[in-house]
Amino acid sequence: QETSYPNIKFTVPANQTQEAGKTSSDIFAGMATADVTATEGENNIKDVKYQTVGSYIQFRVYGKEGETVRYISVVSSDSKLAGEYRVNATDFTYTIMDGGTDRVLVALGEAGYTTTADFESSTGIYAAVLPGTSTNTYYVTTDKATYVFASSSAKEFAAGSIKCVKLNLDNAKVVEQTVPTELYIVGNV
């Protein structure tokens, strides 16, 4: 019996968790596009084609070598980044549903993500976002400070794609320094 569901619902959570850099957690959304049957002798083998229908950001955080990234937050000034959307199973068009929010927060696990000096040696931290175009501000919180990167223009986050966003901490605005938990007095008191 064949069943068809013309509009499949997907949810992009506003709060996402990633255990460490280089992993994507469970944020990738995809749909089977075809079911092909091949015959080998008396055995039927099914091969399912798969299409990614979500939109993703790969953050490459570098500069300030050795800091541990704890959170990355994305805030849009002109569109929703998290919420529900529906994908048409026939033509893969999508519709953003009412509700949702203009921000996504990615929290990294205990291991965090250690920054490297240069882009080439950095790896990705991933976030799912609603497909569309948005002008974003990115906040990177490490064990040392919170850094801010404001986009100068809107970027497209197309369905079925992964957009690389380079975040060089050396070029960011620092908004908050982490205060040491111990106080050391040097010299005469």
DOKOL-696087 format. One line per 10 residues: number of its first residue (from 1); their letters; for each residue x, y, z of C-alpha. Coordinates in nm, 2 decimals, padded with zeros to 4 digits. Layout:
BEGIN
NUM = a = X Y Z; ...;
***
This chain:
BEGIN
1 = qetsypnikf = 00.00 00.00 00.00; 00.14 00.33 -00.10; 00.08 00.64 00.11; 00.16 00.99 00.01; 00.21 01.29 00.24; 00.23 01.60 00.02; 00.35 01.85 00.29; 00.59 01.73 00.56; 00.65 01.94 00.87; 01.00 02.01 01.00;
11 = tvpanqtqea = 01.09 02.21 01.31; 01.41 02.41 01.36; 01.46 02.44 01.74; 01.56 02.78 01.88; 01.79 02.60 02.13; 02.03 02.35 01.98; 02.30 02.14 02.14; 02.62 02.01 01.98; 02.85 01.79 02.19; 03.17 01.92 02.02;
21 = gktssdifag = 03.30 02.08 01.70; 03.30 01.88 01.38; 02.96 01.72 01.47; 02.61 01.82 01.37; 02.40 01.66 01.64; 02.06 01.57 01.51; 01.96 01.89 01.32; 01.98 01.76 00.96; 01.64 01.73 00.79; 01.59 01.52 00.48;
31 = matadvtate = 01.33 01.35 00.28; 01.33 01.03 00.06; 01.28 01.13 -00.30; 01.25 00.80 -00.47; 01.24 00.43 -00.40; 01.42 00.23 -00.67; 01.40 -00.15 -00.68; 01.70 -00.34 -00.82; 01.69 -00.72 -00.87; 02.00 -00.93 -00.80;
41 = gennikdvky = 01.92 -01.30 -00.86; 01.61 -01.37 -00.64; 01.68 -01.08 -00.41; 01.51 -00.74 -00.44; 01.73 -00.45 -00.32; 01.58 -00.11 -00.24; 01.78 00.20 -00.28; 01.64 00.52 -00.13; 01.74 00.86 -00.27; 01.77 01.13 -00.01;
51 = qtvgsyiqfr = 01.75 01.51 -00.04; 01.85 01.75 00.24; 01.56 02.00 00.28; 01.69 02.20 00.58; 01.92 02.50 00.58; 02.23 02.50 00.78; 02.51 02.73 00.89; 02.86 02.60 00.94; 03.05 02.84 01.18; 03.42 02.84 01.14;
61 = vygkegetvr = 03.56 03.02 01.45; 03.93 03.10 01.46; 04.18 03.36 01.58; 04.25 03.40 01.95; 04.40 03.04 01.95; 04.31 02.82 02.25; 03.98 02.97 02.36; 03.70 02.73 02.43; 03.37 02.82 02.25; 03.07 02.75 02.48;
71 = yisvvssdsk = 02.78 02.91 02.28; 02.71 03.06 01.94; 02.40 03.27 01.90; 02.25 03.41 01.58; 02.00 03.69 01.59; 01.82 03.81 01.27; 01.71 04.17 01.23; 01.46 04.09 00.95; 01.34 03.73 00.95; 01.27 03.42 01.16;
81 = lageyrvnat = 01.55 03.17 01.21; 01.37 02.90 01.42; 01.02 02.76 01.40; 00.82 02.52 01.17; 00.82 02.49 00.80; 00.65 02.25 00.56; 00.81 02.10 00.25; 00.61 01.98 -00.05; 00.71 01.62 -00.12; 00.65 01.66 -00.49;
91 = dftytimdgg = 00.85 01.97 -00.58; 01.04 02.04 -00.26; 00.91 02.40 -00.22; 00.88 02.51 00.14; 00.64 02.73 00.34; 00.75 02.90 00.67; 00.47 02.86 00.93; 00.34 03.13 01.17; 00.52 03.17 01.50; 00.89 03.10 01.55;
101 = tdrvlvalge = 01.17 03.33 01.66; 01.44 03.55 01.52; 01.72 03.38 01.71; 01.90 03.04 01.74; 02.14 02.94 02.01; 02.39 02.66 01.98; 02.53 02.53 02.31; 02.84 02.32 02.30; 02.89 02.02 02.54; 03.16 01.99 02.80;
111 = agytttadfe = 03.44 01.95 02.55; 03.34 02.27 02.38; 03.53 02.38 02.07; 03.89 02.50 02.09; 03.97 02.79 01.86; 04.26 02.77 01.62; 04.49 03.05 01.50; 04.38 03.03 01.13; 04.08 02.95 00.92; 04.24 02.65 00.74;
121 = sstgiyaavl = 04.29 02.45 01.07; 03.94 02.54 01.21; 03.65 02.30 01.19; 03.27 02.35 01.19; 03.01 02.42 01.45; 02.67 02.37 01.29; 02.32 02.53 01.34; 02.00 02.46 01.16; 01.80 02.77 01.05; 01.48 02.83 00.86;
131 = pgtstntyyv = 01.54 02.86 00.48; 01.54 03.22 00.36; 01.74 03.54 00.36; 01.83 03.73 00.67; 02.06 03.99 00.81; 02.22 03.85 01.12; 02.44 03.93 01.42; 02.65 03.65 01.55; 02.76 03.62 01.91; 03.04 03.38 02.01;
141 = ttdkatyvfa = 03.08 03.32 02.38; 03.41 03.16 02.49; 03.57 03.09 02.82; 03.74 03.43 02.79; 03.49 03.67 02.63; 03.18 03.73 02.42; 03.25 03.84 02.07; 03.00 04.01 01.83; 02.99 04.00 01.45; 02.73 04.21 01.27;
151 = sssakefaag = 02.65 04.13 00.91; 02.69 04.41 00.67; 02.43 04.27 00.43; 02.16 04.00 00.41; 02.27 03.64 00.34; 02.07 03.36 00.17; 02.04 03.04 00.37; 01.89 02.82 00.10; 01.70 02.50 00.16; 01.92 02.20 00.11;
161 = sikcvklnld = 02.24 02.39 00.17; 02.52 02.45 00.42; 02.64 02.81 00.43; 02.99 02.87 00.58; 03.02 03.17 00.81; 03.38 03.27 00.89; 03.41 03.42 01.24; 03.76 03.56 01.31; 03.78 03.65 01.68; 04.07 03.89 01.60;
171 = nakvveqtvp = 03.83 04.11 01.40; 03.53 04.10 01.64; 03.39 04.35 01.88; 03.44 04.22 02.24; 03.13 04.30 02.45; 03.21 04.11 02.77; 03.53 03.99 02.93; 03.52 03.69 03.16; 03.63 03.79 03.51; 03.87 03.55 03.69;
181 = telyivgnv = 03.71 03.36 03.97; 04.02 03.40 04.20; 04.19 03.73 04.29; 04.57 03.73 04.30; 04.75 04.02 04.47; 05.10 04.09 04.35; 05.33 04.32 04.55; 05.29 04.50 04.88; 04.95 04.51 05.04;
***
